[in-house]
Amino acid sequence: MGLARAAVRIGTSLLVGIAVLGAVAGCSAAGSAPTEGPTSVSTTPATTTPTPSATATAGPSTVAFASLAVGACLTLPAGSDQQAPATAPVVPCAQAHTSEVYALPGLPDPAFPGDDTVTAQSDDACQNAFAGYVGVDVYDTQLNFSTFTPSQADWAAGMTHATCVVFSTQGDTTGSVKGIGSGMPPVAG
C-alpha cells in the first residue's frame, strides 16, 4: 500500500508540473508567434494617480512664524522692516506669493538689545545673505529685501534670529528666486 500511495503522489505531482509547464509554454509561444499588422506594447507602468492635496490649490497654510524655513514662500506683505507676526501664510512657490524666506540669521546678543539694535543687526545680516541666495547683490537686481525681527517677547521665548525675505518690486511673483541672479521671476497675473 505504501508503494501505491507514493505512485499516486508522484503521478499527481507530475500532472501538476506538466499543466504548469504547458501553461507557461503556451504563454511564451503565443507571445513569440509572429503577428500580422502593427502591435503596440505599453511601457507605461500601471500606477494610480494621487488625488491632488487640498493645499495644492487651496489658500495658504498658516504656520508659526518662528518655524519658517529658508525657501518658504509667503503671502505676507513685505517691503518694510517690521516685527515678526505670530503666524505666516505659506504657499507653494509655484503659486502667487509676495515674498520668499532666504535667510534666518542668528543675532549675536545673548540678551535682548532693544528694537533699534535688533533692526540694525537684522538689516546688516539680511543684506549680507542676499547674494548668497539670489546670486547677485541687492543693488544689481529689481528684487529687494525686508526683515522681520523678533520682539522682546519673541526673544524671551527663544526666537533670536531675523527672518530675511526677498520680494519683487514689480508685485507678486511665481517661482523661487533662489539663484535667479539679475533675472526676474514671473510676475503673477
OpenMM code with the backbone's topology and positions (N, CA, C; nanometers):
from openmm import Vec3, app, unit

residues = "MET GLY LEU ALA ARG ALA ALA VAL ARG ILE GLY THR SER LEU LEU VAL GLY ILE ALA VAL LEU GLY ALA VAL ALA GLY CYS SER ALA ALA GLY SER ALA PRO THR GLU GLY PRO THR SER VAL SER THR THR PRO ALA THR THR THR PRO THR PRO SER ALA THR ALA THR ALA GLY PRO SER THR VAL ALA PHE ALA SER LEU ALA VAL GLY ALA CYS LEU THR LEU PRO ALA GLY SER ASP GLN GLN ALA PRO ALA THR ALA PRO VAL VAL PRO CYS ALA GLN ALA HIS THR SER GLU VAL TYR ALA LEU PRO GLY LEU PRO ASP PRO ALA PHE PRO GLY ASP ASP THR VAL THR ALA GLN SER ASP ASP ALA CYS GLN ASN ALA PHE ALA GLY TYR VAL GLY VAL ASP VAL TYR ASP THR GLN LEU ASN PHE SER THR PHE THR PRO SER GLN ALA ASP TRP ALA ALA GLY MET THR HIS ALA THR CYS VAL VAL PHE SER THR GLN GLY ASP THR THR GLY SER VAL LYS GLY ILE GLY SER GLY MET PRO PRO VAL ALA GLY".split()
positions = [
    Vec3(0.0805, -0.1189, 0.0000),
    Vec3(0.0000, 0.0000, 0.0000),
    Vec3(0.0848, 0.1254, 0.0000),
    Vec3(0.1962, 0.1253, 0.0659),
    Vec3(0.2824, 0.2423, 0.0705),
    Vec3(0.3350, 0.2780, -0.0667),
    Vec3(0.3626, 0.1738, -0.1474),
    Vec3(0.4130, 0.1959, -0.2822),
    Vec3(0.3051, 0.2569, -0.3715),
    Vec3(0.1831, 0.2174, -0.3530),
    Vec3(0.0717, 0.2706, -0.4332),
    Vec3(0.0492, 0.4187, -0.4025),
    Vec3(0.0570, 0.4547, -0.2759),
    Vec3(0.0398, 0.5965, -0.2386),
    Vec3(0.1516, 0.6818, -0.2976),
    Vec3(0.2727, 0.6314, -0.2936),
    Vec3(0.3858, 0.7060, -0.3494),
    Vec3(0.3676, 0.7257, -0.4981),
    Vec3(0.3173, 0.6222, -0.5686),
    Vec3(0.2954, 0.6332, -0.7130),
    Vec3(0.1881, 0.7372, -0.7426),
    Vec3(0.0823, 0.7427, -0.6603),
    Vec3(-0.0247, 0.8416, -0.6800),
    Vec3(0.0302, 0.9823, -0.6576),
    Vec3(0.1106, 0.9989, -0.5534),
    Vec3(0.1690, 1.1315, -0.5256),
    Vec3(0.2589, 1.1759, -0.6402),
    Vec3(0.3437, 1.0847, -0.6881),
    Vec3(0.4337, 1.1188, -0.7986),
    Vec3(0.3535, 1.1503, -0.9230),
    Vec3(0.2497, 1.0689, -0.9489),
    Vec3(0.1655, 1.0908, -1.0663),
    Vec3(0.0936, 1.2242, -1.0585),
    Vec3(0.0408, 1.2604, -0.9424),
    Vec3(-0.0288, 1.3880, -0.9242),
    Vec3(0.0687, 1.5037, -0.9417),
    Vec3(0.1849, 1.4934, -0.8809),
    Vec3(0.2856, 1.5983, -0.8941),
    Vec3(0.3288, 1.6140, -1.0387),
    Vec3(0.3432, 1.5013, -1.1091),
    Vec3(0.3822, 1.5061, -1.2483),
    Vec3(0.2764, 1.5746, -1.3334),
    Vec3(0.1512, 1.5455, -1.3091),
    Vec3(0.0422, 1.6097, -1.3835),
    Vec3(0.0371, 1.7608, -1.3570),
    Vec3(0.0535, 1.8005, -1.2324),
    Vec3(0.0545, 1.9436, -1.1979),
    Vec3(0.1719, 2.0125, -1.2657),
    Vec3(0.2880, 1.9477, -1.2635),
    Vec3(0.4066, 2.0049, -1.3280),
    Vec3(0.3874, 2.0205, -1.4775),
    Vec3(0.3281, 1.9205, -1.5419),
    Vec3(0.3046, 1.9275, -1.6862),
    Vec3(0.2040, 2.0378, -1.7187),
    Vec3(0.1005, 2.0504, -1.6352),
    Vec3(-0.0004, 2.1546, -1.6576),
    Vec3(0.0628, 2.2939, -1.6467),
    Vec3(0.1455, 2.3156, -1.5461),
    Vec3(0.2126, 2.4453, -1.5291),
    Vec3(0.3065, 2.4703, -1.6457),
    Vec3(0.3840, 2.3690, -1.6849),
    Vec3(0.4767, 2.3823, -1.7960),
    Vec3(0.4020, 2.4132, -1.9257),
    Vec3(0.2899, 2.3468, -1.9450),
    Vec3(0.2093, 2.3720, -2.0644),
    Vec3(0.1542, 2.5139, -2.0656),
    Vec3(0.1120, 2.5629, -1.9522),
    Vec3(0.0593, 2.6992, -1.9449),
    Vec3(0.1688, 2.8008, -1.9735),
    Vec3(0.2866, 2.7795, -1.9165),
    Vec3(0.3983, 2.8713, -1.9399),
    Vec3(0.4421, 2.8646, -2.0851),
    Vec3(0.4520, 2.7456, -2.1400),
    Vec3(0.4937, 2.7301, -2.2792),
    Vec3(0.3911, 2.7913, -2.3717),
    Vec3(0.2635, 2.7747, -2.3395),
    Vec3(0.1580, 2.8338, -2.4214),
    Vec3(0.1650, 2.9839, -2.4215),
    Vec3(0.1951, 3.0436, -2.3060),
    Vec3(0.2060, 3.1893, -2.2984),
    Vec3(0.3248, 3.2389, -2.3774),
    Vec3(0.4392, 3.1702, -2.3636),
    Vec3(0.5560, 3.2188, -2.4353),
    Vec3(0.5434, 3.1926, -2.5833),
    Vec3(0.4762, 3.0833, -2.6216),
    Vec3(0.4576, 3.0563, -2.7633),
    Vec3(0.3655, 3.1606, -2.8243),
    Vec3(0.2610, 3.1977, -2.7501),
    Vec3(0.1687, 3.2991, -2.8022),
    Vec3(0.2384, 3.4333, -2.8100),
    Vec3(0.3253, 3.4612, -2.7133),
    Vec3(0.3940, 3.5911, -2.7127),
    Vec3(0.5013, 3.5995, -2.8186),
    Vec3(0.5546, 3.4823, -2.8678),
    Vec3(0.6625, 3.4876, -2.9648),
    Vec3(0.6158, 3.4578, -3.1063),
    Vec3(0.4897, 3.4232, -3.1213),
    Vec3(0.4387, 3.3944, -3.2548),
    Vec3(0.4332, 3.5208, -3.3371),
    Vec3(0.4656, 3.5122, -3.4670),
    Vec3(0.4599, 3.6320, -3.5494),
    Vec3(0.3162, 3.6823, -3.5580),
    Vec3(0.3034, 3.8123, -3.5648),
    Vec3(0.1712, 3.8737, -3.5744),
    Vec3(0.1630, 3.9498, -3.7044),
    Vec3(0.0423, 3.9682, -3.7475),
    Vec3(0.0207, 4.0463, -3.8685),
    Vec3(-0.0206, 4.1862, -3.8291),
    Vec3(0.0330, 4.2867, -3.8956),
    Vec3(-0.0045, 4.4259, -3.8690),
    Vec3(0.0706, 4.4798, -3.7488),
    Vec3(0.0530, 4.6081, -3.7236),
    Vec3(0.1249, 4.6721, -3.6126),
    Vec3(0.0699, 4.6273, -3.4781),
    Vec3(0.1586, 4.6226, -3.3841),
    Vec3(0.1189, 4.5921, -3.2470),
    Vec3(0.1670, 4.7051, -3.1596),
    Vec3(0.1035, 4.7191, -3.0459),
    Vec3(0.1511, 4.8205, -2.9530),
    Vec3(0.1701, 4.7565, -2.8182),
    Vec3(0.2784, 4.7930, -2.7554),
    Vec3(0.3090, 4.7423, -2.6240),
    Vec3(0.3203, 4.8631, -2.5333),
    Vec3(0.2479, 4.8627, -2.4245),
    Vec3(0.2534, 4.9741, -2.3301),
    Vec3(0.3739, 4.9562, -2.2402),
    Vec3(0.4584, 5.0579, -2.2362),
    Vec3(0.5730, 5.0545, -2.1462),
    Vec3(0.5468, 5.1387, -2.0233),
    Vec3(0.4295, 5.1973, -2.0159),
    Vec3(0.3945, 5.2783, -1.9003),
    Vec3(0.3493, 5.1873, -1.7874),
    Vec3(0.4132, 5.1961, -1.6725),
    Vec3(0.3722, 5.1098, -1.5626),
    Vec3(0.2323, 5.1483, -1.5142),
    Vec3(0.1610, 5.0492, -1.4702),
    Vec3(0.0275, 5.0757, -1.4171),
    Vec3(0.0414, 5.1393, -1.2804),
    Vec3(0.0023, 5.2624, -1.2698),
    Vec3(0.0075, 5.3325, -1.1424),
    Vec3(-0.1221, 5.4074, -1.1236),
    Vec3(-0.1439, 5.4428, -1.0020),
    Vec3(-0.2608, 5.5258, -0.9750),
    Vec3(-0.2148, 5.6682, -0.9592),
    Vec3(-0.2945, 5.7585, -1.0061),
    Vec3(-0.2618, 5.8993, -0.9934),
    Vec3(-0.3171, 5.9490, -0.8609),
    Vec3(-0.2300, 6.0039, -0.7762),
    Vec3(-0.2801, 6.0509, -0.6481),
    Vec3(-0.3724, 6.1706, -0.6667),
    Vec3(-0.4667, 6.1797, -0.5805),
    Vec3(-0.5563, 6.2939, -0.5830),
    Vec3(-0.4798, 6.4137, -0.5301),
    Vec3(-0.4849, 6.5272, -0.6013),
    Vec3(-0.4115, 6.6437, -0.5511),
    Vec3(-0.4583, 6.6794, -0.4108),
    Vec3(-0.3627, 6.7224, -0.3301),
    Vec3(-0.3982, 6.7585, -0.1936),
    Vec3(-0.4724, 6.8911, -0.1940),
    Vec3(-0.5447, 6.9132, -0.0892),
    Vec3(-0.6225, 7.0364, -0.0786),
    Vec3(-0.5320, 7.1585, -0.0733),
    Vec3(-0.4087, 7.1421, -0.0225),
    Vec3(-0.3197, 7.2568, -0.0119),
    Vec3(-0.2596, 7.2970, -0.1461),
    Vec3(-0.2649, 7.2093, -0.2455),
    Vec3(-0.2048, 7.2417, -0.3748),
    Vec3(-0.2807, 7.3535, -0.4447),
    Vec3(-0.4103, 7.3605, -0.4255),
    Vec3(-0.4877, 7.4637, -0.4926),
    Vec3(-0.5608, 7.5528, -0.3935),
    Vec3(-0.5596, 7.5158, -0.2694),
    Vec3(-0.6295, 7.5943, -0.1689),
    Vec3(-0.5461, 7.7157, -0.1299),
    Vec3(-0.5995, 7.7937, -0.0412),
    Vec3(-0.5287, 7.9116, 0.0073),
    Vec3(-0.4059, 7.8734, 0.0868),
    Vec3(-0.3409, 7.9714, 0.1403),
    Vec3(-0.2164, 7.9460, 0.2139),
    Vec3(-0.2412, 7.8677, 0.3423),
    Vec3(-0.1392, 7.7929, 0.3825),
    Vec3(-0.1439, 7.7298, 0.5143),
    Vec3(-0.0781, 7.8258, 0.6118),
    Vec3(-0.1230, 7.8244, 0.7314),
    Vec3(-0.0704, 7.9162, 0.8319),
    Vec3(0.0242, 7.8396, 0.9228),
    Vec3(0.1454, 7.8914, 0.9360),
    Vec3(0.2457, 7.8273, 1.0215),
    Vec3(0.2987, 7.9284, 1.1220),
    Vec3(0.3519, 7.8784, 1.2299),
    Vec3(0.4138, 7.9666, 1.3291),
    Vec3(0.5321, 8.0371, 1.2650),
    Vec3(0.5404, 8.1670, 1.2814),
    Vec3(0.6459, 8.2442, 1.2175),
    Vec3(0.7842, 8.1942, 1.2582),
    Vec3(0.7986, 8.1581, 1.3833),
    Vec3(0.9292, 8.1109, 1.4331),
    Vec3(0.9720, 7.9800, 1.3677),
    Vec3(0.8792, 7.9064, 1.3053),
    Vec3(0.9158, 7.7790, 1.2436),
    Vec3(0.9356, 7.7879, 1.0920),
    Vec3(0.9339, 7.9081, 1.0359),
    Vec3(0.9577, 7.9227, 0.8920),
    Vec3(1.0964, 7.8724, 0.8551),
    Vec3(1.1080, 7.8192, 0.7344),
    Vec3(1.2361, 7.7692, 0.6856),
    Vec3(1.2785, 7.8492, 0.5626),
    Vec3(1.4064, 7.8508, 0.5363),
    Vec3(1.4580, 7.9137, 0.4140),
    Vec3(1.3919, 7.8460, 0.2948),
    Vec3(1.3461, 7.9252, 0.1999),
    Vec3(1.2790, 7.8745, 0.0817),
    Vec3(1.1276, 7.8798, 0.0907),
    Vec3(1.0729, 7.9106, 0.2070),
    Vec3(0.9275, 7.9206, 0.2217),
    Vec3(0.8772, 8.0441, 0.1474),
    Vec3(0.7688, 8.0276, 0.0738),
    Vec3(0.7087, 8.1402, 0.0023),
    Vec3(0.5848, 8.1868, 0.0782),
    Vec3(0.5738, 8.3172, 0.0946),
    Vec3(0.4721, 8.3769, 0.1805),
    Vec3(0.3771, 8.4659, 0.1015),
    Vec3(0.2596, 8.4827, 0.1562),
    Vec3(0.1665, 8.5817, 0.1018),
    Vec3(0.1526, 8.6958, 0.2013),
    Vec3(0.2555, 8.7156, 0.2771),
    Vec3(0.2619, 8.8206, 0.3786),
    Vec3(0.3239, 8.9444, 0.3164),
    Vec3(0.2597, 9.0605, 0.3287),
    Vec3(0.3186, 9.1809, 0.2683),
    Vec3(0.4608, 9.2057, 0.3174),
    Vec3(0.5462, 9.2398, 0.2260),
    Vec3(0.6858, 9.2696, 0.2585),
    Vec3(0.7166, 9.4092, 0.2074),
    Vec3(0.8283, 9.4600, 0.2447),
    Vec3(0.8701, 9.5884, 0.1925),
    Vec3(0.9180, 9.6850, 0.2978),
    Vec3(0.8931, 9.6561, 0.4217),
    Vec3(0.9461, 9.7407, 0.5272),
    Vec3(0.9860, 9.6515, 0.6429),
    Vec3(1.0822, 9.6970, 0.7197),
    Vec3(1.1253, 9.6192, 0.8347),
    Vec3(1.0157, 9.6250, 0.9402),
    Vec3(0.9853, 9.5127, 0.9955),
    Vec3(0.8789, 9.5060, 1.0949),
    Vec3(0.9023, 9.3896, 1.1888),
    Vec3(0.8319, 9.3909, 1.3006),
    Vec3(0.8432, 9.2797, 1.3928),
    Vec3(0.7667, 9.1605, 1.3372),
    Vec3(0.8170, 9.0446, 1.3690),
    Vec3(0.7586, 8.9213, 1.3192),
    Vec3(0.6205, 8.8987, 1.3788),
    Vec3(0.5242, 8.8641, 1.2945),
    Vec3(0.3923, 8.8288, 1.3477),
    Vec3(0.3969, 8.6891, 1.4104),
    Vec3(0.2909, 8.6497, 1.4754),
    Vec3(0.2868, 8.5169, 1.5383),
    Vec3(0.2822, 8.4058, 1.4344),
    Vec3(0.2107, 8.4280, 1.3239),
    Vec3(0.1970, 8.3267, 1.2204),
    Vec3(0.2220, 8.3880, 1.0835),
    Vec3(0.2422, 8.3008, 0.9861),
    Vec3(0.2661, 8.3475, 0.8491),
    Vec3(0.1905, 8.2590, 0.7518),
    Vec3(0.1317, 8.3193, 0.6469),
    Vec3(0.0658, 8.2408, 0.5429),
    Vec3(0.1686, 8.1906, 0.4410),
    Vec3(0.1802, 8.0583, 0.4260),
    Vec3(0.2790, 7.9958, 0.3378),
    Vec3(0.2060, 7.9257, 0.2232),
    Vec3(0.2602, 7.9429, 0.1011),
    Vec3(0.2063, 7.8756, -0.0177),
    Vec3(0.3213, 7.8089, -0.0925),
    Vec3(0.2914, 7.7105, -0.1764),
    Vec3(0.3967, 7.6574, -0.2639),
    Vec3(0.4493, 7.7708, -0.3523),
    Vec3(0.5779, 7.7733, -0.3768),
    Vec3(0.6368, 7.8832, -0.4540),
    Vec3(0.5822, 7.8912, -0.5966),
    Vec3(0.5255, 7.7847, -0.6483),
    Vec3(0.4662, 7.7869, -0.7829),
    Vec3(0.3402, 7.8734, -0.7861),
    Vec3(0.2816, 7.8984, -0.6698),
    Vec3(0.1638, 7.9846, -0.6620),
    Vec3(0.2083, 8.1290, -0.6398),
    Vec3(0.1195, 8.2229, -0.6703),
    Vec3(0.1493, 8.3643, -0.6494),
    Vec3(0.1826, 8.3894, -0.5019),
    Vec3(0.2895, 8.4640, -0.4810),
    Vec3(0.3309, 8.4972, -0.3444),
    Vec3(0.4000, 8.6330, -0.3436),
    Vec3(0.4048, 8.6919, -0.2255),
    Vec3(0.4628, 8.8256, -0.2125),
    Vec3(0.6112, 8.8225, -0.1817),
    Vec3(0.6570, 8.7169, -0.1138),
    Vec3(0.7963, 8.7137, -0.0710),
    Vec3(0.8414, 8.5708, -0.0462),
    Vec3(0.9722, 8.5562, -0.0302),
    Vec3(1.0328, 8.4244, -0.0079),
    Vec3(1.1395, 8.4381, 0.1003),
    Vec3(1.1383, 8.3490, 0.1960),
    Vec3(1.2385, 8.3497, 0.3028),
    Vec3(1.3712, 8.3043, 0.2442),
    Vec3(1.4754, 8.3872, 0.2592),
    Vec3(1.6064, 8.3486, 0.2043),
    Vec3(1.7147, 8.3343, 0.3094),
    Vec3(1.6915, 8.3779, 0.4310),
    Vec3(1.7915, 8.3599, 0.5369),
    Vec3(1.7248, 8.3764, 0.6727),
    Vec3(1.7827, 8.3111, 0.7699),
    Vec3(1.7370, 8.3197, 0.9094),
    Vec3(1.8591, 8.3425, 0.9992),
    Vec3(1.9250, 8.4562, 0.9839),
    Vec3(2.0490, 8.4768, 1.0589),
    Vec3(2.0250, 8.4960, 1.2083),
    Vec3(2.1065, 8.4259, 1.2862),
    Vec3(2.1015, 8.4441, 1.4313),
    Vec3(2.1592, 8.5791, 1.4684),
    Vec3(2.1048, 8.6390, 1.5705),
    Vec3(2.1529, 8.7693, 1.6166),
    Vec3(2.2444, 8.7470, 1.7362),
    Vec3(2.3517, 8.8273, 1.7464),
    Vec3(2.4614, 8.7934, 1.8372),
    Vec3(2.4388, 8.8189, 1.9863),
    Vec3(2.3485, 8.9042, 2.0233),
    Vec3(2.3373, 8.9401, 2.1652),
    Vec3(2.2652, 8.8325, 2.2458),
    Vec3(2.3216, 8.7977, 2.3618),
    Vec3(2.2550, 8.6972, 2.4450),
    Vec3(2.1264, 8.7511, 2.5091),
    Vec3(2.1239, 8.8799, 2.5405),
    Vec3(2.0048, 8.9435, 2.5978),
    Vec3(1.9457, 9.0357, 2.4918),
    Vec3(1.8169, 9.0590, 2.4998),
    Vec3(1.7507, 9.1459, 2.4019),
    Vec3(1.8161, 9.2841, 2.4052),
    Vec3(1.8732, 9.3298, 2.2919),
    Vec3(1.9477, 9.4559, 2.2918),
    Vec3(1.8614, 9.5801, 2.2652),
    Vec3(1.7353, 9.5612, 2.2419),
    Vec3(1.6473, 9.6736, 2.2096),
    Vec3(1.6074, 9.6689, 2.0622),
    Vec3(1.4925, 9.7253, 2.0317),
    Vec3(1.4377, 9.7195, 1.8959),
    Vec3(1.5301, 9.7803, 1.7905),
    Vec3(1.5896, 9.8959, 1.8198),
    Vec3(1.6753, 9.9615, 1.7206),
    Vec3(1.7982, 9.8771, 1.6866),
    Vec3(1.8594, 9.8184, 1.7875),
    Vec3(1.9772, 9.7351, 1.7651),
    Vec3(1.9391, 9.6074, 1.6890),
    Vec3(1.8274, 9.5465, 1.7268),
    Vec3(1.7820, 9.4251, 1.6577),
    Vec3(1.7550, 9.4567, 1.5104),
    Vec3(1.6925, 9.5710, 1.4829),
    Vec3(1.6635, 9.6098, 1.3443),
    Vec3(1.7929, 9.6325, 1.2660),
    Vec3(1.8883, 9.7039, 1.3249),
    Vec3(2.0150, 9.7317, 1.2560),
    Vec3(2.0923, 9.6017, 1.2290),
    Vec3(2.0995, 9.5129, 1.3295),
    Vec3(2.1698, 9.3859, 1.3112),
    Vec3(2.0999, 9.2993, 1.2066),
    Vec3(1.9679, 9.2999, 1.2076),
    Vec3(1.8916, 9.2208, 1.1111),
    Vec3(1.9123, 9.2715, 0.9698),
    Vec3(1.9069, 9.4028, 0.9514),
    Vec3(1.9285, 9.4608, 0.8183),
    Vec3(2.0661, 9.4237, 0.7640),
    Vec3(2.1686, 9.4373, 0.8475),
    Vec3(2.3046, 9.4023, 0.8041),
    Vec3(2.3146, 9.2543, 0.7669),
    Vec3(2.2615, 9.1694, 0.8522),
    Vec3(2.2703, 9.0245, 0.8276),
    Vec3(2.1930, 8.9859, 0.7010),
    Vec3(2.0764, 9.0454, 0.6815),
    Vec3(1.9955, 9.0117, 0.5634),
    Vec3(2.0606, 9.0631, 0.4349),
    Vec3(2.1168, 9.1830, 0.4400),
    Vec3(2.1850, 9.2350, 0.3210),
    Vec3(2.3052, 9.1474, 0.2864),
    Vec3(2.3790, 9.1039, 0.3875),
    Vec3(2.4956, 9.0182, 0.3636),
    Vec3(2.4578, 8.8807, 0.3087),
    Vec3(2.3404, 8.8304, 0.3427),
    Vec3(2.2980, 8.6977, 0.2981),
    Vec3(2.2290, 8.7001, 0.1614),
    Vec3(2.1903, 8.8156, 0.1118),
    Vec3(2.1109, 8.8278, -0.0113),
    Vec3(2.1798, 8.7622, -0.1310),
    Vec3(2.3020, 8.8011, -0.1598),
    Vec3(2.3723, 8.7497, -0.2785),
    Vec3(2.3939, 8.5984, -0.2709),
    Vec3(2.4115, 8.5454, -0.1518),
    Vec3(2.4303, 8.4013, -0.1366),
    Vec3(2.3079, 8.3209, -0.1774),
    Vec3(2.1905, 8.3798, -0.1685),
    Vec3(2.0670, 8.3088, -0.2048),
    Vec3(2.0233, 8.3430, -0.3462),
    Vec3(2.0225, 8.4704, -0.3783),
    Vec3(1.9717, 8.5151, -0.5085),
    Vec3(2.0773, 8.5006, -0.6177),
    Vec3(2.2036, 8.5236, -0.5830),
    Vec3(2.3109, 8.5098, -0.6813),
    Vec3(2.3745, 8.6410, -0.7226),
    Vec3(2.3141, 8.7522, -0.6853),
    Vec3(2.3715, 8.8849, -0.7110),
    Vec3(2.3430, 8.9739, -0.5909),
    Vec3(2.4186, 9.0819, -0.5824),
    Vec3(2.3977, 9.1803, -0.4772),
    Vec3(2.2605, 9.2450, -0.4935),
    Vec3(2.2032, 9.2883, -0.3854),
    Vec3(2.0702, 9.3505, -0.3884),
    Vec3(2.0673, 9.4739, -0.4786),
    Vec3(2.1808, 9.5398, -0.4983),
    Vec3(2.1861, 9.6607, -0.5824),
    Vec3(2.1925, 9.6278, -0.7314),
    Vec3(2.2074, 9.4989, -0.7651),
    Vec3(2.2193, 9.4572, -0.9046),
    Vec3(2.0946, 9.3845, -0.9558),
    Vec3(1.9807, 9.4077, -0.8935),
    Vec3(1.8574, 9.3389, -0.9321),
    Vec3(1.7365, 9.4264, -0.9008),
    Vec3(1.6234, 9.3914, -0.9584),
    Vec3(1.4987, 9.4605, -0.9244),
    Vec3(1.4310, 9.3971, -0.8041),
    Vec3(1.4953, 9.2969, -0.7481),
    Vec3(1.4448, 9.2369, -0.6254),
    Vec3(1.4931, 9.3189, -0.5070),
    Vec3(1.4227, 9.3089, -0.3978),
    Vec3(1.4606, 9.3809, -0.2774),
    Vec3(1.4411, 9.2881, -0.1589),
    Vec3(1.4777, 9.3339, -0.0411),
    Vec3(1.4585, 9.2516, 0.0773),
    Vec3(1.3993, 9.3345, 0.1896),
    Vec3(1.3392, 9.2655, 0.2807),
    Vec3(1.2975, 9.3271, 0.4066),
    Vec3(1.3205, 9.2257, 0.5175),
    Vec3(1.3154, 9.2740, 0.6384),
    Vec3(1.3420, 9.1875, 0.7530),
    Vec3(1.2236, 9.1863, 0.8476),
    Vec3(1.2053, 9.0719, 0.9073),
    Vec3(1.1121, 9.0580, 1.0187),
    Vec3(1.1990, 9.0295, 1.1397),
    Vec3(1.1821, 9.1076, 1.2422),
    Vec3(1.2684, 9.0981, 1.3595),
    Vec3(1.1910, 9.0458, 1.4802),
    Vec3(1.2619, 8.9797, 1.5701),
    Vec3(1.1943, 8.9319, 1.6905),
    Vec3(1.1660, 9.0477, 1.7861),
    Vec3(1.0537, 9.0394, 1.8522),
    Vec3(1.0212, 9.1359, 1.9576),
    Vec3(1.0901, 9.0915, 2.0866),
    Vec3(1.0783, 9.1702, 2.1886),
    Vec3(1.1371, 9.1319, 2.3168),
    Vec3(1.0712, 9.0036, 2.3686),
    Vec3(0.9404, 8.9899, 2.3487),
    Vec3(0.8706, 8.8673, 2.3909),
    Vec3(0.9175, 8.7467, 2.3083),
    Vec3(0.9379, 8.7665, 2.1758),
    Vec3(0.9905, 8.6582, 2.0919),
    Vec3(1.1278, 8.6154, 2.1418),
    Vec3(1.2118, 8.7132, 2.1727),
    Vec3(1.3475, 8.6870, 2.2193),
    Vec3(1.3430, 8.6038, 2.3476),
    Vec3(1.2562, 8.6432, 2.4388),
    Vec3(1.2436, 8.5709, 2.5658),
    Vec3(1.1950, 8.4279, 2.5424),
    Vec3(1.1170, 8.4074, 2.4354),
    Vec3(1.0666, 8.2733, 2.4027),
    Vec3(1.1674, 8.1917, 2.3213),
    Vec3(1.2829, 8.2501, 2.2887),
    Vec3(1.3873, 8.1755, 2.2195),
    Vec3(1.4060, 8.2073, 2.0723),
    Vec3(1.3239, 8.2952, 2.0147),
    Vec3(1.3419, 8.3323, 1.8734),
    Vec3(1.4395, 8.4498, 1.8678),
    Vec3(1.5659, 8.4186, 1.8446),
    Vec3(1.6701, 8.5212, 1.8446),
    Vec3(1.7345, 8.5335, 1.7065),
    Vec3(1.6544, 8.5171, 1.6034),
    Vec3(1.7049, 8.5312, 1.4670),
    Vec3(1.6140, 8.6249, 1.3879),
    Vec3(1.6714, 8.6843, 1.2871),
    Vec3(1.5928, 8.7656, 1.1938),
    Vec3(1.5364, 8.6728, 1.0871),
    Vec3(1.4316, 8.7162, 1.0213),
    Vec3(1.3776, 8.6439, 0.9066),
    Vec3(1.3913, 8.7365, 0.7871),
    Vec3(1.4746, 8.6975, 0.6914),
    Vec3(1.5013, 8.7787, 0.5730),
    Vec3(1.4127, 8.7301, 0.4591),
    Vec3(1.3397, 8.8216, 0.3979),
    Vec3(1.2549, 8.7853, 0.2850),
    Vec3(1.2924, 8.8699, 0.1637),
    Vec3(1.2890, 8.8066, 0.0490),
    Vec3(1.3151, 8.8747, -0.0776),
    Vec3(1.1807, 8.8913, -0.1471),
    Vec3(1.1635, 9.0045, -0.2142),
    Vec3(1.0392, 9.0291, -0.2864),
    Vec3(1.0687, 9.1059, -0.4140),
    Vec3(0.9748, 9.1010, -0.5060),
    Vec3(0.9898, 9.1727, -0.6322),
    Vec3(0.9306, 9.3122, -0.6177),
    Vec3(0.9989, 9.4075, -0.6741),
    Vec3(0.9452, 9.5443, -0.6745),
    Vec3(0.8332, 9.5584, -0.7776),
    Vec3(0.8102, 9.4522, -0.8572),
    Vec3(0.7067, 9.4544, -0.9611),
    Vec3(0.5747, 9.3926, -0.9139),
    Vec3(0.5693, 9.3381, -0.7935),
    Vec3(0.4468, 9.2775, -0.7419),
    Vec3(0.4644, 9.1304, -0.7118),
    Vec3(0.3521, 9.0611, -0.6918),
    Vec3(0.3542, 8.9186, -0.6600),
    Vec3(0.4211, 8.8403, -0.7729),
    Vec3(0.4877, 8.7325, -0.7351),
    Vec3(0.5584, 8.6502, -0.8330),
    Vec3(0.5200, 8.5037, -0.8170),
    Vec3(0.5640, 8.4243, -0.9125),
    Vec3(0.5529, 8.2787, -0.9022),
    Vec3(0.6924, 8.2213, -0.9244),
    Vec3(0.7212, 8.1119, -0.8580),
    Vec3(0.8532, 8.0503, -0.8692),
    Vec3(0.9486, 8.1044, -0.7644),
    Vec3(1.0534, 8.0297, -0.7405),
    Vec3(1.1546, 8.0692, -0.6433),
    Vec3(1.2558, 8.1641, -0.7073),
    Vec3(1.3159, 8.2476, -0.6249),
    Vec3(1.4212, 8.3368, -0.6732),
    Vec3(1.5599, 8.2843, -0.6368),
    Vec3(1.5661, 8.1669, -0.5785),
    Vec3(1.6963, 8.1122, -0.5404),
    Vec3(1.7823, 8.0961, -0.6649),
    Vec3(1.8988, 8.1605, -0.6644),
    Vec3(1.9937, 8.1506, -0.7743),
    Vec3(1.9508, 8.2200, -0.9031),
    Vec3(1.8514, 8.3033, -0.8992),
    Vec3(1.7980, 8.3658, -1.0203),
    Vec3(1.8903, 8.4747, -1.0753),
    Vec3(1.9816, 8.5240, -0.9944),
    Vec3(2.0740, 8.6278, -1.0415),
    Vec3(2.0010, 8.7588, -1.0669),
    Vec3(2.0364, 8.8239, -1.1767),
    Vec3(1.9739, 8.9523, -1.2063),
    Vec3(1.8413, 8.9361, -1.2818),
    Vec3(1.8022, 8.8114, -1.3082),
    Vec3(1.6740, 8.7867, -1.3744),
    Vec3(1.5584, 8.8151, -1.2812),
    Vec3(1.4399, 8.8074, -1.3359),
    Vec3(1.3191, 8.8302, -1.2572),
    Vec3(1.2307, 8.7057, -1.2620),
    Vec3(1.1704, 8.6708, -1.1514),
    Vec3(1.0745, 8.5606, -1.1542),
    Vec3(0.9490, 8.6085, -1.2279),
    Vec3(0.8686, 8.5167, -1.2784),
    Vec3(0.7440, 8.5584, -1.3438),
    Vec3(0.6536, 8.6359, -1.2471),
    Vec3(0.6011, 8.7447, -1.2961),
    Vec3(0.5087, 8.8242, -1.2157),
    Vec3(0.3719, 8.7563, -1.2245),
    Vec3(0.3102, 8.7358, -1.1093),
    Vec3(0.1787, 8.6712, -1.1052),
    Vec3(0.0767, 8.7638, -1.1681),
    Vec3(-0.0099, 8.7066, -1.2473),
    Vec3(-0.1071, 8.7941, -1.3115),
    Vec3(-0.2372, 8.7381, -1.3234),
] * unit.nanometer
topology = app.Topology()
chain = topology.addChain("A")
for resn in residues:
    res = topology.addResidue(resn, chain)
    for name in ("N", "CA", "C"):
        topology.addAtom(name, app.Element.getBySymbol(name[0]), res)
